[in-house]
Every structure is written in C-alpha cells, then in structure tokens.
C-alpha cells in the first residue's frame, strides 16, 4: 500500500488519524503500533511474521545489551550477533539471486534462481535495526519502557517503506511518548502541507516525467543523442521529485501524528561539488553510513591517508550494493567514490578563486551526477554504458530525433516546472513577501488555493489509474 494509493489516501490515513487522536494519550503508541502492523500487512502480508519476529529479536538483543553495561566483551558480542542476524536476512532476500547469477556466469554452470520476493522496506528496516542496536551499545539511547517503544520505532508506518532513516532518539522524548508540544494544531497543519506538497510532486511531476524516461530507457538500439539526453535529464528530475516527494509525505504524516522526522533532501542539484551533493541528497542515508560504517572503520582520523581512502571505498561500495543487487549499482557507488576521492586529493572546488572556475566545475558536477543516474536507472551496467555512449557520440536518428522533439513539446511545461522547483523558489518568494502583512496574507492564501487546485488535479490522476510506484519502493 503506497502513500499515493486511493486506499491509503481515503481510508487508511483518515482512520489512522481519527483513532490516534480520539484515544487516550497513554494508549497512542499502542494504537500507532497496531496501525503500523496493519499497514505492513497490507503491503507485504506474506512477510509479516518474519518482520515481527525480527523486530522482537532486535528488541530482546537491545535489552540484553543494556543489561550488560559492565561486561564490555559480552556487550560487543551481542551487538555482533544482532548485526549479523539483520545483515543475513538482507543478504538472503536481496542478494541470493545476484550471487547465484554471478557464480553461474563465472563457472558456466546452469544455476536455478530462487526469485525471492523482497519484504517491503527490508533495506530500511535492516538499517534502522542496526542503528537501534549500535546506539544502545554506545549508550546514546536506552531501551526504556516496554517493548512497544522499540517496536514502534522499527515499524513506524510513515517510514517503514522508504525512510527517512530516523534514529530512535529522533522519535523519542526521553524514551516516552511524543511530547504534548508536538501535538498542536500548527504541527498538524504543517504536516498536512508537507504531505500535500509531496503528493503533488510525486503525481504531477515525477509520474509525468516517468512517461518520457520509461520510453527512452526501453528503446535500446534506436537512439539518438537528443533523445538520450532528454531521457537522462528527465530521469534526474523524476528521481528527485519521486523520492523527495515520498520523503515530504512521510515527514508530513509523522508531523500529523506528533513526530518530527529528519529532513532527507535540501535542493541537491544546487550542489557545488560531488561531496556536498550527498549532504543534500538522501541525507539520512549518508548520515547512517557516516556514523555506523565510516567512523567505526576509522573515518578520516586514520593515520595513513591510504586507510582513509579504503574506508571511503568501503562506504561507497556498500552504498552502491545497498541500492540494488546488480553490477551497475556497484559501479554507480564506485563512481561516487572516485569523484569524492578526486575532490579530496585536488582540493577542488575550494581551490578555485574565480567565479567562472567554480561555475564550470558545478556544471561538470551536474553532468557527472546525470551520467551516474543513467547507470542507476539502466537494467544493467552494459545497458547503462551504452546509453551514455549515445549521449556522447552525437548519433543522429531521424525518427528518434523527431520523437524527442514531440516529447519535448508535449511535456515542456512539466519539464520547466521541474527545473524551476529544483531550486528554493517557494521559500525565496515566501521570505520576500513575508516582510509586509498584506503581502504575507496574500501569499498564504495563494499557497492554499494553488496547493488545493494541484491536489485535486493530482487526485484525478490517481483515480484515473495514472499512478506509478515509488522508485525506492522496492529497496
């Protein structure tokens, strides 16, 4: 059950909010936990028992660790068991066929694939569970209260599917229920605004642009340079509005329920470098790898620079494989490692003194990111490299060029809107108009009217069946 499904929009979400707020405050976390279990059952019922058992095991391991504060070796052993358990489940469901296929290609043997169905949100659940155990181990959180607190953190339905990767401490106020200060009218209205904004971004921009990208990436040999570039640029835009739209919706639902979720995007295409791009894109994932992989390996504090680069290599290899069990995802991750390594070695773009140099470098960074998204989107590494070759070799094909011009004319308004809203246009306008009461009031009214109109338009798309799944839904 996706956030953009009719079932969620008009049945599950309204009933959830109603049940949550009519019950007594001390019972709210139990109601929310029950709703989260129902949500998971609707999305992946066949794996519900596995997920519930996994949640229970992680909570018990966390409590066992918390009870061994004076026995460091035993505490570390429990953490190791927990990490191994969670990673093993992820490896089995997500990477078994990839490993079997790789062995078959290397040995030439005919290997039967298992074709396992990935449990909903398993990649995100695994990382949440590991952060939960690691934070208990380091003493930054304590599993107080009953098991419902830990279970709610791991199964919280606004985040179970595709994040953001919140920490246990983000969702708790001294280990208790949400603070009453969060449960205010303005918090609820702000959550509604975030949810509607994300919904409009997903349906009106991401889904519309996917019509172009689905076609261009499926063409194969019949490709021209113009056609390839149109598809690549539209995919960069589609992915941003798809995933940031989902994050806005998840954050919005959390706020409506009284929980503050961490931000996941901060206008990433405004980045000055590849390194800073990942401080703006999928922020919670980058923070997770920093805190639970890079720093434990030694991070930048390693005595030898080569060890620091090895730590960076490990992080980006794992980042690539976490996104998918395919060689193109590993290649994608290693591409970011090489780019960030290059920036660290050269000191670019900080060394540039002229604005022209910085602007040229920023343009180069955006081109690199665009090529990376092609690898990310392609069915395989070979297909991705072939697509990039079509972008670079200036190949002409009359039919493909004509089709590109037709698509560009048909979707130009959506493409321009997507490009414009990659930048903080709305916050800038709000800041300028908020200086006077009259313009501020007019701005607020305009936001309500425009968002209301766009919401009705977007809902009409969903009712008509024009609703694509979230790109990160299968992760």
GIFENJO-V874912 format. One record per run of one state. SS is the DSSP state (2 for helix, 1 for strand, 0 for the rest). FROM is the first residue (numbers start at 1). TO is the last residue. If there is no record, write none. Layout:
BEGIN
ss: <SS/SS>
from: <FROM/FROM>
to: <TO/TO>
END
This chain:
BEGIN
ss: <0/2/0/2/0/2/0/2/0/2/0/2/0/2/0/1/0/1/0/2/0/2/0/2/0/2/0/2/0/2/0/2/0/2/0/2/0/2/0/2/0/2/0/2/0/2/0/2/0>
from: <1/6/23/25/67/72/108/122/139/147/156/157/161/168/172/173/174/176/177/180/183/185/217/225/257/268/271/274/278/283/295/299/302/305/324/327/347/355/378/381/393/398/421/425/434/437/464/471/475>
to: <5/22/24/66/71/107/121/138/146/155/156/160/167/171/172/173/175/176/179/182/184/216/224/256/267/270/273/277/282/294/298/301/304/323/326/346/354/377/380/392/397/420/424/433/436/463/470/474/475>
END
